[in-house]
Structures are given as structure tokens and as C-alpha cells.
Amino acid sequence: MTDSDPDLPEPNLPDTGEEAAPSAAELEAAGQNSMFGDAPAPEPEPQSTPAAPPAAAPKPTADEPAQPYRVLARKYRPQTFSELIGQEPMVRTLANGIERERLAHAFLMTGVRGVGKTSTARLIAKALNCIGPDGTGGPTIDPCGQCEPCKAIAEGRHIDVIEMDAASNTGVDDVREIIEAVRYAAVSARYKIYIIDEVHMLSRNAFNALLKTLEEPPAHVKFLFATTEVEKLPVTVLSRTQRFDLRRIPASLLASHFAKICEAEGVDADEEALRIVASAAEGSVRDGLSILDQAIAHADLEGGSGVTAQRVRDMLGLADKGAQRAILEHLLSGDAKALLGGIDEQYSLGVEPLALMRALMDFVHKITVAQVSGSEPDAPSEEERSALAGFAERLSAAQLHRLWQLLLKGHEEVRGAPDPLVSLQMSLLRVLHASDMPDPGKLARRIEQMASQPAPAASAPPGHGAGEGAAAPTAPLSAAPIEWSDLVDQIDNTGQMHVAEIMRSRIRVIELASERLVFQQADSFPDDPGPEVRDALFKLTGKRWLVEKGVGPATEKAQPTLREVAEAEAKAARERTLADPLVKATFDAFPNAELIETPPGDDANDEQRSASGARSGGRWN
Ligand SMILES: [Zn+2]
């Protein structure tokens, strides 16, 4: 496909603004014309915006004779530089050149198809040859559109503005004709202007023939070249032209341009639909308008109600992005069943496995870009933008990169697989199992957090309020029931570490009250820990405690020692850790991994202290 612009015979339509609805055949023809570019629109549009007269065009009735339909790309071809969207830098440079009367002899317009290269060339021709409504004006960036040269150029019939399509006139003879004609002055205009489209198609000899003229062109001659493939031009030509790189037009600008045109055409089109059209246009106004033409015709065929996102999607064969986003969501939330369901649904709707993979990668890319730039994700619908923004907030950069890697690998597999659907399922399941793994740093923090969580309430501390005594508790004990672990911590804190250790590891509390401790010895050592504990309690409280071993049925009420509790807790914590999906995922990913516990202190005492400290809520710290 080239940007060629053959001079099509253009019916001279009165500018009534009445456009008949196109028949399918007309549209077909029109759509093809629009792809090849077209002759200039016969009427200059009002200078302001296209929002003016045709807007109110009444719908033609059935008995009205159908007028040839003009495609939007032709109808809304820019007639002034202000209507040329997305090319402001070029227009500014050109305006400066005209103002200071420093104009090159040759201009080169480059850019992808449909960004307005030939439109620009015609606008420049007008700008150079406009004489103003009163016939006295000079070159201007703001051609009047009313004088004879403006009108004639817009209609493609100006005798001194010669358009040539290099795609079909590549030979040296074609160029020779030009060179011959260059010698004669312009017939009626200020400048004789040669517009050569797709100039890179000229043969080498043709370029050489042209070069001589480009080196020393007569003052009344201007060359306007347009090309999609600037790299094919000889340097000798490039160096003798002023070059304008026409930019791809951003989708948002295209969408708002299309919205204005729909308004002017009296067509209902929802915003999302226009964004989809703009995105499919890939920076080309002409391609976008051609799609919009089709979308309007589709909407008319299906009984009105305007151009909707759904219709445009159907027309362009775009899959439903919502369903694909749901698949990404399942992927990230680890819902394998829903994931497979979503894949099946897409497949039954005719979405190719590779295309689905591509769509998921596209999401991840957009999310990543949004996250990095901190701006709104680039997506056609508000719904999609907010969904992608949500992902960008939720996922870490590392997760996104891993997701991309996994999807990329999956993409390769699906592409080469004998059964792409099966390969898609398998690789997405692999992504699912891997993607909920956080990055290693985060993983380490999570495991740390889980390990430091207090034990569940089930393993309540022992010695709780057994046998409430009548006597008032003595300082420093509070009125609250005595906590065995508190008591042990206090003894530990007064420097009687040896006894505290005995109390932690050898005493199973049966009954604990003020000045009374009944216990069971946890070990079978012959020595009785009772006297040492009694002494320690006396030193701590200044009271003589009754400390005795329980016998018979009383021993059944014995609580485990603090050490036994701590060990049980550690075991439970380890089991909790191992049961955590996160850690499970880690072990799935690294089957040879080991869970290594790092006690908070160096020795067992420290560990104990920390365990009991956590349980007592740190009251003594
Ligand atoms: Zn004019």
C-alpha cells in the first residue's frame, strides 16, 4: 500500500451538506478510494471546525435520489493548516518561513501513510499561491480558501500546480517533461508548484535528471515531495530539500477528531467506539476515517442506534477485552478452574490461542508502562483503563517482569505447538502457579512476618487462675490472676536466671495463687526443684510461699512447662509457615529448599524469653 494519490475524477458536488447514505457497493468503492488517497474535496470547508453545516444534514428519505457518497477522509480533508491535526511543529516552521520569506525551493514531507503528507503539500501550494479574497494578498500560512487559486488548488484543477504520482510515473521521461516545463513561467499563479507523491519510487535516472533542476531551480518553481520511505531517497535529493517529518497522530487526538466529525455528520458514536477506531488507525487519520466510514455504515445497516464499541469490535474482529482481562485476573488470583473456563470461552468465540497470549502480554506491557510513568494506562475504554491502573497498583515491578517473561516463554511455546490450545492452557497454568509468588525479597519479609505472629489463642498460657486465694496479692503482683510466665520473667529479671530456667523447664503448674504453688516435676531427676523455687519467690515477693508437689489426681491438672509450650508453639508456627500458600509455592518452585529457622537469640534462654515475652504481651519490657 502506498500513499499514492491519483487524480480521480471528482464529481462537482454542490456543497449542500446533503449526503445520501451510501449503498454497500458505493461504500466498498469509497473505502478503497480512501485507502489510495483521493482527489481534493471540491468545497472548502468552513475554516473553523468541521462541526458546522453538514451537521444538521437531514437524513435522506427513500425517494430522494441517492447522491454519490463521499468518504469521510475526502470530505474532511483539511483545507487549512488549522484543520491539519497533530502536525503543529511543521506548521510553525512553515509559518515562520513564509513570514520571513525564507522558503526552500523544495520541500519533503515524510511519514507513514495517511498522516496528511499530500494534504500538507496542497496546503503549502495554497499558502504560496493564495492572493486573498481581494486579490492583493501574498503568501500566507492562512490561505483564504476563497480566491481563485485557493479554490482551483483545492479542486485539483490549478494549471500551475502539477501533481504527479511517482509510483506510476517512475521513468526518466516523466521527469524530463517536468524539467522542460519548469523553464516556462507560471501561467496564472505566483509559483509553479510540482507535487510529486511517493517520490522514492522514481528511478535512479529520473532522480539524476531531476537533480540538475533541484540544484538551480528557477525562482518561480517549488517542488513538494512526499514519501513514506525517506530512506530510499538519494542523499543528493535529501540535501536539497527542506524536510518535514509528519508525525503519527496520537490515538487520543484522533479520537477527539473523529468525535467532531461524527458530530458534524449527525452520527451517534460512543466514546469507547471512537477510541477503538483511533487505536486501530495506528496514527493515520485516513485509515481511521475509513474505519469510521465502515462503522457508520454497519450501524445504519443494523437499524441505527449509532456506532457502539461492541459493533466496532465485531467489525474489526477485536476480541472482548473484558473477558481477556478476567483471564488475567484469574491468572493472578490463582484460580485455575476459572482460568481454564475463560480460555475455553475465548477459544469457542474464535480467538486464536496465540492472539490470546498476545493480548495478555499487551495487558502486562500496558500495566508496566502505566506503573513506570505513573500516568493513566493507554486503553480504549474507561473500564479497561481503571482495571489496568488497578493492576499497576497491586503488582510489583518484579512481578510484572516475571509475568512478562513467563508469558513470552508461553508465547513461543504456543506458536510452535502442534496443538496451540493445549499449549496455551499448559503455559498459562504454569504462569498461574508461578505468578502468585512474590519476588524473593518480599517472600523473605512475608515469612518473617508469619513466624513472628503470636501463637493462636488455643495454646493459652498455663497456671491460669487455679485456686483463687483469699489473701490480697502482694506487690509487685497486681490484683489480676497471677501469670506463671510473668512470675518467671520477674525472677529472671531480678538476676536469678538459674532458678528462672528451672521454673521454665521443670515446673508443670498445677495450682498457682498468691503465696501458693502446687506443681508437678516435669523431669525424673531425683532432686526436688521446690526449695530453690520457694527461695526465689521469697526473694522476689518478700513472702513465704507454700511450694509443694501435687500428688494423685491433682497431677492431671498439671499444665505443660513454659519450655514445652514454647516448643509446641514453635512447631505450630513452623507448620503454619509450611502451610502458607506462599511458602508452598516457594517449595514448588524450589523443591530442594529447606526451611531454616533463625532463633532471635544465640542461646536457648533467649529463645525462651522471647517466646514467653511475646505471650505476656511485653508487659515487662
Ligand atoms: Zn486564497
Residues whose N, C-alpha, C, O or C-beta is under 5 A from the ligand:
A	BS01	ZN	C130 I131 G132 P143 C144 G145 Q146 C147 C150
